[in-house]
Amino acid sequence: MLPVDDPLKELGHAAAGAEWLRINGHAELSAPIASHPVMKMGFAPSYEAWAEAAGLAGRIVAYSDKRARQELISLDERFADWHRRYPASAPLDLAHERFQRLEQELCELAGVEPADVRYEPWVAEALRAAA
């Protein structure tokens, strides 16, 4: 997380993260971070257009971001929270549908069902160390 007074904060969540990575020598990771916000999916002309622009790394980052908090949650849980806060958002509804498609595609690639997605045992320790 960026310090409160960091000028990158003005760029917004995804753009700030992408720029921080670029500045700190990790430019190859910046595009997947820049493409992950939920509304990028909701405002994209089509799922295919978003997926092509995001690439595989961007799709994995976007999906992971929607499922992971301190604990794993389902896409429906994540979107239910957003729908409570933004009840009449057509782009959010569209993003939810598209993220369900993304979930199916990525889980098929990994050979797992969405309900089987889980943290690996080492993640709890890594989260504690990062806090």
C-alpha positions as CSV (number, residue, x, y, z in Angstrom):
1,M,0.0,0.0,0.0
2,L,1.3,3.4,-0.9
3,P,1.8,6.0,1.9
4,V,-1.0,8.5,2.2
5,D,1.1,11.4,0.9
6,D,2.5,9.5,-2.1
7,P,1.8,11.5,-5.3
8,L,1.0,8.2,-7.2
9,K,-2.2,8.0,-5.1
10,E,-3.8,10.6,-7.3
11,L,-3.6,8.2,-10.2
12,G,-6.1,5.8,-8.6
13,H,-5.6,2.2,-7.4
14,A,-4.6,0.3,-10.6
15,A,-2.7,3.1,-12.4
16,A,-0.8,3.9,-9.2
17,G,0.2,0.3,-8.7
18,A,1.2,-0.1,-12.3
19,E,3.3,3.1,-12.2
20,W,4.9,2.1,-8.9
21,L,6.0,-1.2,-10.5
22,R,7.3,0.6,-13.6
23,I,9.3,3.1,-11.5
24,N,10.7,0.3,-9.3
25,G,12.1,-1.8,-12.2
26,H,9.1,-4.2,-12.7
27,A,7.6,-2.7,-15.8
28,E,6.7,-6.2,-17.1
29,L,4.2,-6.5,-14.2
30,S,2.6,-3.1,-14.7
31,A,0.2,-3.9,-17.6
32,P,-1.6,-6.8,-15.7
33,I,-2.0,-4.5,-12.7
34,A,-3.4,-1.6,-14.8
35,S,-6.0,-3.9,-16.4
36,H,-7.5,-5.4,-13.3
37,P,-10.2,-3.0,-12.0
38,V,-13.7,-4.3,-12.1
39,M,-15.0,-1.5,-14.2
40,K,-12.4,-2.0,-16.9
41,M,-14.3,-5.2,-17.5
42,G,-17.7,-3.5,-17.2
43,F,-16.9,-0.7,-19.7
44,A,-15.0,-2.8,-22.2
45,P,-16.7,-3.1,-25.6
46,S,-16.8,-6.9,-25.1
47,Y,-15.4,-9.6,-22.9
48,E,-13.1,-10.7,-25.8
49,A,-11.8,-7.2,-26.2
50,W,-10.9,-6.9,-22.5
51,A,-9.4,-10.4,-22.4
52,E,-7.2,-9.8,-25.4
53,A,-6.0,-6.5,-24.1
54,A,-5.4,-7.9,-20.6
55,G,-3.5,-11.0,-21.8
56,L,-3.3,-14.2,-19.6
57,A,-1.4,-12.4,-16.8
58,G,-3.9,-9.6,-16.7
59,R,-6.8,-12.1,-16.6
60,I,-5.2,-14.0,-13.7
61,V,-4.5,-10.8,-11.7
62,A,-8.1,-9.5,-12.3
63,Y,-9.6,-12.8,-11.2
64,S,-7.3,-13.2,-8.2
65,D,-8.1,-9.6,-7.1
66,K,-11.8,-10.3,-7.1
67,R,-11.5,-13.6,-5.1
68,A,-8.9,-12.7,-2.6
69,R,-9.1,-10.5,0.5
70,Q,-7.6,-11.6,3.7
71,E,-9.7,-14.7,3.1
72,L,-10.9,-16.2,-0.2
73,I,-14.5,-15.2,-1.2
74,S,-16.6,-16.2,-4.2
75,L,-17.2,-13.9,-7.1
76,D,-20.9,-13.8,-6.0
77,E,-19.9,-12.6,-2.5
78,R,-17.5,-10.0,-3.9
79,F,-20.1,-8.6,-6.4
80,A,-22.9,-8.8,-3.8
81,D,-20.9,-6.3,-1.7
82,W,-20.5,-4.0,-4.7
83,H,-24.2,-4.4,-5.7
84,R,-25.2,-3.3,-2.2
85,R,-23.1,-0.1,-2.6
86,Y,-24.0,0.5,-6.2
87,P,-27.4,-1.1,-6.7
88,A,-28.3,0.4,-10.1
89,S,-25.1,-0.1,-12.0
90,A,-25.4,-1.7,-15.4
91,P,-21.6,-1.8,-16.0
92,L,-21.3,-3.6,-12.7
93,D,-23.9,-6.1,-13.7
94,L,-22.1,-6.7,-17.0
95,A,-18.7,-7.0,-15.2
96,H,-20.2,-9.6,-12.9
97,E,-21.4,-11.7,-15.9
98,R,-18.0,-11.3,-17.6
99,F,-16.0,-12.2,-14.5
100,Q,-18.1,-15.4,-14.2
101,R,-17.0,-16.3,-17.7
102,L,-13.4,-15.4,-16.8
103,E,-13.6,-17.7,-13.7
104,Q,-14.8,-20.6,-15.8
105,E,-12.1,-20.1,-18.4
106,L,-9.3,-19.8,-15.8
107,C,-10.5,-22.7,-13.7
108,E,-10.8,-24.9,-16.8
109,L,-7.2,-24.0,-17.7
110,A,-6.1,-24.9,-14.2
111,G,-8.2,-28.0,-14.1
112,V,-10.1,-27.0,-11.0
113,E,-13.7,-26.0,-10.1
114,P,-14.2,-22.5,-8.7
115,A,-15.1,-23.9,-5.3
116,D,-11.7,-25.7,-5.2
117,V,-9.7,-22.5,-5.5
118,R,-7.8,-22.1,-2.3
119,Y,-4.8,-20.4,-0.7
120,E,-1.7,-22.6,-0.5
121,P,-0.6,-23.3,3.1
122,W,2.3,-20.8,2.9
123,V,0.0,-17.8,2.2
124,A,-1.2,-17.3,5.8
125,E,2.4,-16.8,6.9
126,A,3.1,-14.5,4.0
127,L,0.1,-12.4,4.8
128,R,1.1,-12.1,8.4
129,A,4.6,-11.1,7.4
130,A,3.3,-8.4,5.0
131,A,1.0,-6.8,7.6
